Amino acid sequence: MMQGIICIKKLDLGVGIVPDSENKNKKQRVFCMCEPNMTNPSVKICRYIPAEEVEKEEEADGRIIDNSLCKIRKTIIFEEIREDKAYDKITRGKFLNENENILLDIDEDYYGCTHAVQPLINVNMTMETIKLINSVLEQLICPKSLAHEKMADELLVEVLSLFKKPNHCNKAGKFDSKGLFPCKIDARAKEGMDILTKGLWSSKHGLLACSKRKGTSQTMMIDHLLDMFKHMSMGQVRVLGKVGFCLTTTLKSYEPTSDSAFHICHGANVPGESVVLIHNPVNSEIPLRTKVLRKILHTIEPYKPKMTTLCRSVRDGYTPRRLFKQIEHDVVKALNDSFKHVRFNYDEGLLGGKNGWPSRHKTSKNKMTHL
């Protein structure tokens, strides 16, 4: 299901195999694809991507080749269709055949698409500050497992919680002209340094830091990070802890398109850097979207999908996090009501675990101050 599609697009795609002419090993073969020319659909254009370009993990248009070179093995009908049109076509029996095998994929951003970074912007945190924090974190913290990612988030949220309380002087000083007792050392920053040093380099669960040892550059990075925390308002500290910290892509990715970095957990969907259509739904919209979903599920019930995948789209910053619990509850219930005896398998790599990212600290066994 795709939200925001205003027209129907249908393509007959041919997928085949072709020798990689740019590879020294002439026996190596790669996938090729033939698709209709957009200006003249009766004419097919075939192309392939050399293995060398695929390994570079860069987006590529591929090389156009003679149609006769692409030995077509499978023909795929790719169709993007607005949900009301899909429901209408399925109901009238003009979309699916009885002998077709159905794989159902539901993305929770069907309910809406937001900027996960917006709560930080709403409390006057600039993208410049956010990127500065990210640049420090990606050089300082390198989780090597799913457990490490969770621990690193908890560690930073614990340090952030220190800055919810006022600074306490730990060295003698003189009263200033306003009768205030100045602090020569920020006790919160000192405690934060101790917590991060112990958590990043002395964890019994393994090294969380990128470097094996804490040197001068690592100390400077922590000082810079704590200084940024120190100058935040209480509202910014609270919201940053709620948004949290995570890897940009999961360590379980089969073939990530870019190296995963540990950042503020705002995802890739940020203002000015995404062309995704944004729609921030209100609470009352969720039942209405669920009603449409149930109608679509009801129409495909006779086809008995062999498997259904459910994608949260939380890590990448699309699905509205404040409505995540309600959204997933509605989708799971709709599936259970439409297809009997449904068995759900929650991937161990889910961001925030089974209960989800917004509830991650509520289920934590660590004794920490929650924001």
C-alpha positions as semicolon CSV with decimal commas, in nm:
position;residue;x (nm);y (nm);z (nm)
1;M;0,000;0,000;0,000
2;M;0,136;0,335;-0,091
3;Q;0,022;0,668;0,037
4;G;0,013;0,981;-0,174
5;I;0,006;0,814;-0,518
6;I;-0,232;1,011;-0,738
7;C;-0,217;0,797;-1,051
8;I;-0,172;0,439;-1,159
9;K;0,163;0,328;-1,301
10;K;0,198;-0,014;-1,456
11;L;0,516;-0,162;-1,600
12;D;0,589;-0,498;-1,757
13;L;0,946;-0,573;-1,656
14;G;1,161;-0,852;-1,794
15;V;1,439;-0,982;-1,568
16;G;1,719;-1,194;-1,704
17;I;2,089;-1,279;-1,704
18;V;2,372;-1,128;-1,909
19;P;2,754;-1,172;-1,909
20;D;2,929;-0,883;-1,735
21;S;3,128;-0,745;-2,028
22;E;3,320;-0,500;-1,806
23;N;3,449;-0,770;-1,573
24;K;3,782;-0,939;-1,638
25;N;3,617;-1,266;-1,553
26;K;3,406;-1,299;-1,868
27;K;3,216;-1,589;-1,713
28;Q;3,065;-1,370;-1,443
29;R;2,698;-1,300;-1,507
30;V;2,474;-1,032;-1,365
31;F;2,106;-0,947;-1,369
32;C;1,966;-0,742;-1,653
33;M;1,624;-0,581;-1,690
34;C;1,412;-0,470;-1,984
35;E;1,142;-0,208;-1,938
36;P;0,916;-0,001;-2,164
37;N;1,048;0,329;-2,298
38;M;0,854;0,602;-2,117
39;T;0,806;0,804;-2,436
40;N;0,727;0,501;-2,653
41;P;0,599;0,206;-2,442
42;S;0,605;-0,031;-2,741
43;V;0,985;-0,009;-2,740
44;K;1,182;-0,192;-2,470
45;I;1,505;-0,062;-2,318
46;C;1,738;-0,320;-2,163
47;R;2,020;-0,242;-1,923
48;Y;2,239;-0,398;-1,658
49;I;2,463;-0,275;-1,375
50;P;2,823;-0,402;-1,384
51;A;2,922;-0,595;-1,072
52;E;3,194;-0,338;-1,001
53;E;2,935;-0,060;-0,968
54;V;2,710;-0,273;-0,747
55;E;3,002;-0,337;-0,510
56;K;3,064;0,039;-0,484
57;E;2,717;0,064;-0,325
58;E;2,636;0,367;-0,537
59;E;2,317;0,442;-0,722
60;A;2,368;0,372;-1,091
61;D;2,152;0,385;-1,402
62;G;2,337;0,091;-1,554
63;R;2,453;0,026;-1,908
64;I;2,204;0,013;-2,196
65;I;2,253;-0,305;-2,399
66;D;2,102;-0,467;-2,706
67;N;1,772;-0,635;-2,622
68;S;1,893;-0,967;-2,762
69;L;2,171;-0,987;-2,500
70;C;1,935;-0,991;-2,200
71;K;1,805;-1,346;-2,178
72;I;1,471;-1,295;-2,004
73;R;1,394;-1,553;-1,735
74;K;1,099;-1,392;-1,559
75;T;0,840;-1,130;-1,644
76;I;0,720;-0,907;-1,362
77;I;0,420;-0,677;-1,360
78;F;0,507;-0,380;-1,141
79;E;0,208;-0,168;-1,049
80;E;0,175;0,132;-0,821
81;I;-0,186;0,199;-0,746
82;R;-0,380;0,425;-0,514
83;E;-0,548;0,232;-0,233
84;D;-0,907;0,314;-0,330
85;K;-0,838;0,198;-0,688
86;A;-0,675;-0,120;-0,558
87;Y;-0,976;-0,198;-0,340
88;D;-1,211;-0,137;-0,632
89;K;-1,014;-0,357;-0,874
90;I;-0,975;-0,644;-0,627
91;T;-1,346;-0,632;-0,540
92;R;-1,439;-0,654;-0,908
93;G;-1,198;-0,944;-0,959
94;K;-0,982;-0,756;-1,207
95;F;-0,659;-0,736;-1,011
96;L;-0,565;-1,080;-0,875
97;N;-0,600;-1,429;-1,023
98;E;-0,715;-1,725;-0,818
99;N;-0,393;-1,919;-0,879
100;E;-0,161;-1,635;-0,778
101;N;0,057;-1,659;-0,468
102;I;0,027;-1,345;-0,258
103;L;0,301;-1,194;-0,044
104;L;0,155;-0,912;0,161
105;D;0,387;-0,635;0,279
106;I;0,248;-0,365;0,509
107;D;0,448;-0,058;0,601
108;E;0,331;0,134;0,906
109;D;0,405;0,466;0,735
110;Y;0,080;0,391;0,549
111;Y;-0,075;0,588;0,835
112;G;0,143;0,893;0,789
113;C;0,495;1,013;0,733
114;T;0,673;1,261;0,958
115;H;1,014;1,406;1,032
116;A;1,140;1,224;1,344
117;V;1,372;1,519;1,400
118;Q;1,081;1,765;1,422
119;P;1,040;1,745;1,804
120;L;1,400;1,869;1,836
121;I;1,336;2,152;1,591
122;N;1,021;2,242;1,787
123;V;1,233;2,310;2,097
124;N;1,465;2,537;1,896
125;M;1,748;2,291;1,841
126;T;1,909;2,374;1,507
127;M;2,008;2,119;1,243
128;E;2,361;2,259;1,276
129;T;2,371;2,156;1,644
130;I;2,216;1,819;1,564
131;K;2,480;1,753;1,297
132;L;2,758;1,862;1,534
133;I;2,638;1,611;1,796
134;N;2,618;1,343;1,526
135;S;2,972;1,414;1,407
136;V;3,105;1,360;1,761
137;L;2,898;1,048;1,825
138;E;2,997;0,871;1,502
139;Q;3,366;0,915;1,585
140;L;3,328;0,825;1,952
141;I;3,078;0,538;1,971
142;C;3,082;0,229;1,746
143;P;2,829;-0,038;1,857
144;K;2,931;-0,381;1,730
145;S;2,610;-0,564;1,816
146;L;2,239;-0,504;1,871
147;A;2,300;-0,519;2,248
148;H;2,573;-0,256;2,215
149;E;2,337;-0,022;2,030
150;K;2,084;-0,048;2,313
151;M;2,351;0,003;2,580
152;A;2,494;0,310;2,404
153;D;2,152;0,474;2,391
154;E;2,092;0,404;2,759
155;L;2,437;0,539;2,847
156;L;2,381;0,870;2,668
157;V;2,029;0,910;2,810
158;E;2,175;0,854;3,159
159;V;2,434;1,127;3,096
160;L;2,167;1,360;2,956
161;S;1,962;1,316;3,273
162;L;2,244;1,481;3,470
163;F;2,171;1,807;3,291
164;K;1,812;1,812;3,408
165;K;1,932;1,933;3,746
166;P;2,126;2,250;3,829
167;N;2,500;2,244;3,869
168;H;2,641;2,195;4,220
169;C;2,971;2,352;4,319
170;N;3,240;2,113;4,429
171;K;3,517;2,368;4,487
172;A;3,534;2,672;4,711
173;G;3,485;3,009;4,546
174;K;3,386;3,366;4,621
175;F;3,040;3,516;4,599
176;D;2,995;3,741;4,296
177;S;2,835;4,089;4,290
178;K;2,486;3,932;4,271
179;G;2,546;3,718;4,578
180;L;2,565;3,398;4,369
181;F;2,818;3,130;4,444
182;P;3,008;3,064;4,119
183;C;3,120;2,715;4,021
184;K;3,472;2,672;3,896
185;I;3,400;2,316;3,783
186;D;3,071;2,185;3,646
187;A;3,005;1,876;3,857
188;R;2,756;1,745;3,604
189;A;3,017;1,744;3,325
190;K;3,268;1,571;3,551
191;E;3,016;1,300;3,641
192;G;2,921;1,270;3,274
193;M;3,286;1,220;3,181
194;D;3,317;0,945;3,443
195;I;2,999;0,767;3,324
196;L;3,099;0,779;2,956
197;T;3,457;0,670;3,024
198;K;3,343;0,371;3,225
199;G;3,059;0,284;2,986
200;L;3,257;0,315;2,662
201;W;3,588;0,157;2,767
202;S;3,518;-0,054;3,075
203;S;3,192;-0,227;2,987
204;K;3,183;-0,595;3,077
205;H;2,985;-0,649;2,757
206;G;3,268;-0,532;2,532
207;L;3,411;-0,214;2,390
208;L;3,148;0,044;2,290
209;A;3,400;0,309;2,184
210;C;3,545;0,332;1,834
211;S;3,900;0,345;1,970
212;K;4,056;0,078;2,188
213;R;4,194;0,333;2,432
214;K;4,083;0,670;2,562
215;G;4,334;0,925;2,440
216;T;4,348;1,302;2,421
217;S;4,125;1,323;2,112
218;Q;3,858;1,104;2,274
219;T;3,866;1,318;2,590
220;M;3,823;1,631;2,377
221;M;3,526;1,475;2,193
222;I;3,354;1,387;2,521
223;D;3,422;1,737;2,655
224;H;3,268;1,885;2,339
225;L;2,964;1,659;2,366
226;L;2,910;1,741;2,735
227;D;2,954;2,112;2,664
228;M;2,674;2,093;2,405
229;F;2,453;1,908;2,656
230;K;2,534;2,170;2,922
231;H;2,414;2,458;2,705
232;M;2,080;2,296;2,619
233;S;1,753;2,406;2,776
234;M;1,564;2,162;2,998
235;G;1,314;2,113;2,717
236;Q;1,588;2,027;2,468
237;V;1,747;1,779;2,710
238;R;1,411;1,609;2,769
239;V;1,323;1,583;2,398
240;L;1,671;1,467;2,294
241;G;1,647;1,183;2,546
242;K;1,309;1,088;2,405
243;V;1,429;1,089;2,043
244;G;1,729;0,888;2,158
245;F;2,039;0,755;1,987
246;C;2,078;0,467;1,742
247;L;2,264;0,337;1,438
248;T;2,156;0,486;1,106
249;T;2,107;0,134;0,964
250;T;2,065;-0,190;1,152
251;L;2,365;-0,420;1,187
252;K;2,140;-0,695;1,049
253;S;2,114;-0,528;0,708
254;Y;2,192;-0,780;0,436
255;E;2,383;-0,528;0,228
256;P;2,359;-0,174;0,370
257;T;2,378;0,104;0,113
258;S;2,609;0,305;0,338
259;D;2,819;0,252;0,648
260;S;2,611;0,258;0,963
261;A;2,692;0,542;1,203
262;F;2,578;0,604;1,559
263;H;2,371;0,924;1,564
264;I;2,076;1,095;1,724
265;C;1,792;0,861;1,624
266;H;1,616;1,095;1,381
267;G;1,648;0,875;1,073
268;A;1,721;0,977;0,716
269;N;1,399;1,171;0,666
270;V;1,508;1,522;0,765
271;P;1,386;1,860;0,632
272;G;1,564;1,972;0,317
273;E;1,724;1,631;0,259
274;S;1,423;1,420;0,161
275;V;1,162;1,431;-0,115
276;V;0,918;1,213;0,080
277;L;0,566;1,351;0,109
278;I;0,506;1,452;0,471
279;H;0,172;1,401;0,643
280;N;0,153;1,424;1,023
281;P;-0,179;1,257;1,114
282;V;-0,391;1,348;1,413
283;N;-0,509;1,074;1,649
284;S;-0,858;1,063;1,497
285;E;-0,716;0,972;1,155
286;I;-0,574;0,639;1,272
287;P;-0,911;0,457;1,305
288;L;-1,011;0,588;0,961
289;R;-0,693;0,455;0,800
290;T;-0,742;0,126;0,984
291;K;-1,093;0,101;0,842
292;V;-0,954;0,128;0,488
293;L;-0,684;-0,127;0,571
294;R;-0,945;-0,372;0,698
295;K;-1,146;-0,334;0,376
296;I;-0,838;-0,415;0,167
297;L;-0,747;-0,713;0,387
298;H;-1,103;-0,841;0,358
299;T;-1,088;-0,833;-0,022
300;I;-0,766;-1,037;-0,038
301;E;-0,871;-1,282;0,235
302;P;-0,986;-1,544;-0,022
303;Y;-0,637;-1,548;-0,176
304;K;-0,481;-1,652;0,157
305;P;-0,142;-1,477;0,151
306;K;0,136;-1,724;0,230
307;M;0,328;-1,468;0,433
308;T;0,287;-1,112;0,553
309;T;0,571;-0,880;0,642
310;L;0,518;-0,577;0,862
311;C;0,768;-0,292;0,851
312;R;0,772;-0,031;1,127
313;S;0,976;0,236;0,940
314;V;1,077;0,388;1,274
315;R;1,457;0,377;1,242
316;D;1,447;0,566;0,911
317;G;1,224;0,831;1,068
318;Y;0,901;0,795;0,867
319;T;0,625;0,644;1,084
320;P;0,486;0,892;1,342
321;R;0,653;0,773;1,664
322;R;0,400;0,934;1,897
323;L;0,130;0,717;1,734
324;F;0,341;0,404;1,687
325;K;0,174;0,201;1,964
326;Q;-0,177;0,268;1,834
327;I;-0,074;0,207;1,472
328;E;0,090;-0,129;1,535
329;H;-0,194;-0,240;1,763
330;D;-0,446;-0,163;1,487
331;V;-0,247;-0,340;1,213
332;V;-0,187;-0,653;1,422
333;K;-0,553;-0,672;1,525
334;A;-0,668;-0,621;1,165
335;L;-0,445;-0,908;1,049
336;N;-0,565;-1,134;1,328
337;D;-0,929;-1,059;1,247
338;S;-0,884;-1,108;0,871
339;F;-0,664;-1,418;0,868
340;K;-0,724;-1,672;1,143
341;H;-0,440;-1,847;1,329
342;V;-0,184;-1,578;1,254
343;R;0,157;-1,635;1,409
344;F;0,376;-1,329;1,457
345;N;0,755;-1,344;1,462
346;Y;0,932;-1,035;1,596
347;D;1,281;-0,995;1,456
348;E;1,542;-0,974;1,730
349;G;1,696;-0,676;1,553
350;L;1,388;-0,454;1,583
351;L;1,480;-0,107;1,701
352;G;1,359;-0,089;2,060
353;G;1,271;-0,459;2,064
354;K;0,921;-0,604;2,049
355;N;0,763;-0,313;2,237
356;G;0,912;-0,054;2,003
357;W;1,148;0,243;2,022
358;P;0,919;0,485;2,214
359;S;0,885;0,228;2,498
360;R;1,248;0,114;2,503
361;H;1,339;0,261;2,843
362;K;1,020;0,144;3,012
363;T;1,129;-0,216;2,960
364;S;1,495;-0,158;3,043
365;K;1,632;-0,337;3,348
366;N;1,901;-0,077;3,392
367;K;1,858;0,155;3,688
368;M;1,870;0,487;3,516
369;T;1,693;0,821;3,531
370;H;1,424;0,829;3,265
371;L;1,363;1,150;3,076
